[in-house]
Amino acid sequence: MENINYTGYGPSKNMSSVDLTGSSANYDWGVYNSINNGGNTIGQWRTLTMYEWEYVFNTRQASMVNGTDNARYVKANVNNVQGIILFPDNYTHPLDVAQPIGINENGNTGLNGNNYSLMEFALMEDNGVVFLPSAGSREGNMAGINVGTMNCSYWSTTSETNTSVSSHRVYANKNMIESQISANSGTNRWRGQSVRLVHDVQ
C-alpha cells in the first residue's frame, strides 16, 4: 500500500498499524528524539498509551482534595489558559491557594471557578500537579486552535483497531472529558494534536 501524507505532516491516511509504540517509523517523538531540557537522551521519554491515560483519569487511587476522594483531575484556568490539572496520587493542596472545585467532573464547573495565577500554580506544581493546556488541534492548513476556549486533544500511541488509521486520544471541551477506550475516542492520525511526554520511574 502506498503511503501518501495528504496534509503535509504526521503519518499517512493509508498507514495502518496495530500500535505506534516501538514503530521504526519514528512516530513517537519522545522515543526517537532527545529532549533538550529533559536529559537530552534518545529513548528517555515517550507518549502514553490509551490504557495509561485511562488509568490516569479514571481508575487510579489518589488523595482526597477539597472533600473529593480519589481526586485525579480538574478543569481550570492557569494564567488565563484553559486546560486540565492532573493531581498526583499523593497530594496536599497549598494552604494559600483556593481549593479547586468540580474535581473529577466532566462539565464546566472547574472552568468557571478555578482560576490560578502562575504564582499560585507554581505552589501547586511544587506539590506534584501537572497542567495539560488546551491547545486545540490542526488538520492540513486549517487551524483549530481557539484561544480562550476549551479544546483539548492529547494523543495516545494506541490505535483503534488492527487496521485503523485512527488512534485513541484524550479529548476535552467545556462540557466533557473523553478518556476511555471506546469507538468514538479515536481520531485520524494525520491530525495535529498535543503530546504529553512521560518517562518511566526508575
N, C-alpha and C positions, 0 to 999 in steps of 0.2 A: 504494500500500500504506500503510495506516495505521500510524504508528509509536507503539507503546504500550510504555512503560517499566514492566514488570511489578514491578520490585523497588525503584523509587524513586530510582535513581541510574544513571549510565552510559548508554550507548546502548541503544536498544530491542532486544528479541528479534527484531523484524521488520526491523531495519535491515540492509541489505546494501550492501556497497561493496567495490571491489577493494582499496582501501588507505585507511587513515585519514590518511596523510600529506597535508598540504595541504587537508584537508577544511574546508569552510566552516562545518561544524557545531561547530568548536572542541573537538574531542575530544582533541587533543594539548595537554596543559596547558602545556608549555614554549613552544610556538609562539604560543599565543594569550593568554598571561598573562605579566606581568612577574614576575620572581623577585627579591624584595626584597634578598636577600643575594647575588645573582648578577648584578649590573649593572642591575637594575630596568628592563629594556628588553624590550618585547614582541618575540618572534621570535628572541631570542638563544639560547634553549635548545630542545631537542626530545627526543623519545623515540626510542631506537634502532629500526631495522628488524630483522627476524629475521636477515637476511643479515649485518648488522653484529654482532649477538650471536654468530652462528656464527663470524665472524672472531675475535672476542674470545676465545671459549672453545676453538676447535678448529683454526684454520688459521694464525694469525699466528706470525711468528718472534719469539722472545723470548730472554731471558737464561737462563743456567744458574743454578739455585738449589739448593743442597744436593745437587749431583750430577745434577740432572734438567735435561736440555736443554729449551729452549722452555717454561720454567715460566710457565704462563698463569694458573692459579688454584689455590687450595687451600681446603678446608673448615677452619673454625677457630671458636674461641670468643674473642670480643673483649669483655672486661669482662663475661663470663658471658652474652653474647648469641651465639647460633649464627648462622653465615652463611658467606659465601664471600668470600675475599680474592682480588682480581684484581691480578696483578703487571703493572707497566708493561713495555713492550718492552725497556727497558734498566734493570736493577735490580741494586742491590747491597744485600744484607741487612745490617742493622746488626750490628756485632760483639758488642754486649752483649745481643742478643736471641736466644733459642733458635731454631735452624734449623727451618723448617717441614718436616713430613713428610706423605706422602700427596699430593704435588704432582701435579696433573693426574689425580687418581684420583676415581672416582665413589663409592667406598664411604665408610665411616665412620672410616677411619684418622686423617684430619686432625682430625675432631671429637673423637676420643679422645686425640689427642696434641698439638694446637696450642691452647694456652691463653695468651692475651696480655692483659696489663693495659692500661689506657688509656695509660699512660706508654710501654709497650713498643710498642703500636700507633702511637702518635704518632711514634716514631722510624722505624717502617716507612713511615708515611704521608709523612713528610718525604722519603722516597726514592721516592715515587710510587704506592704501593699504594692501592687503593680497596676499601672494605668494602661488601658487599651484605648487610645484616642480614636474617635470616629473620623476616618479619613476617606470614606466613600469608596468608589470603585471606578474603573475605566474599561471601556470596550472600544477598540480601534482608536479613532481620533476624538471620540465623544467622551468628555469628562463627566463623571457622575459625582464629583466632589462638591458637596454643598456646605459651604462654611456656615457654621451656626446651627446646623441641623444634625439630627441623629441618623447617620447612615454608616453603619459599622460592619465591615466584612473582613474576616480573617481566615486565611487558608488553613487547611489540614493537608496531610500527604496521603489521605485515604480516598481512593476512587469510589464512585457509586456502585459500579458493577465490574465484572472481569473485563468487559469490552467497552466500558463507558469512556466518553470524552469529557465527563463531568467529575469533579471531585467535591467531597464534602467540605463545608465551611461553617464557621460561626457567623451568624448574621444577626444584627440587632437594629431596630429603629425605635422610635419613641414609644411604640405600643407592644413590642415583643422582643424576645431573645430566642433565637433558634440555634440550639447547640446539639440536638440529638441526631443519632444515626437514623435518618428517615429518607424516604424517596424525594422529598421536596427540599432537602437541606443541601443538595449539591448544586453546583453551577459550572458553566463551561470553563475549561482550564485556560482558555486564552484570555479571560478577563483579567484586568489588572486589579488585584486586591491586596490588602495589607498582610504582612507576615510578622508573627511574633516568634523570634528565635529563642530556643532554650538550650541548656546543656544538662546532661545527667549529673546528679550529685555523685561526687567521688567518695 
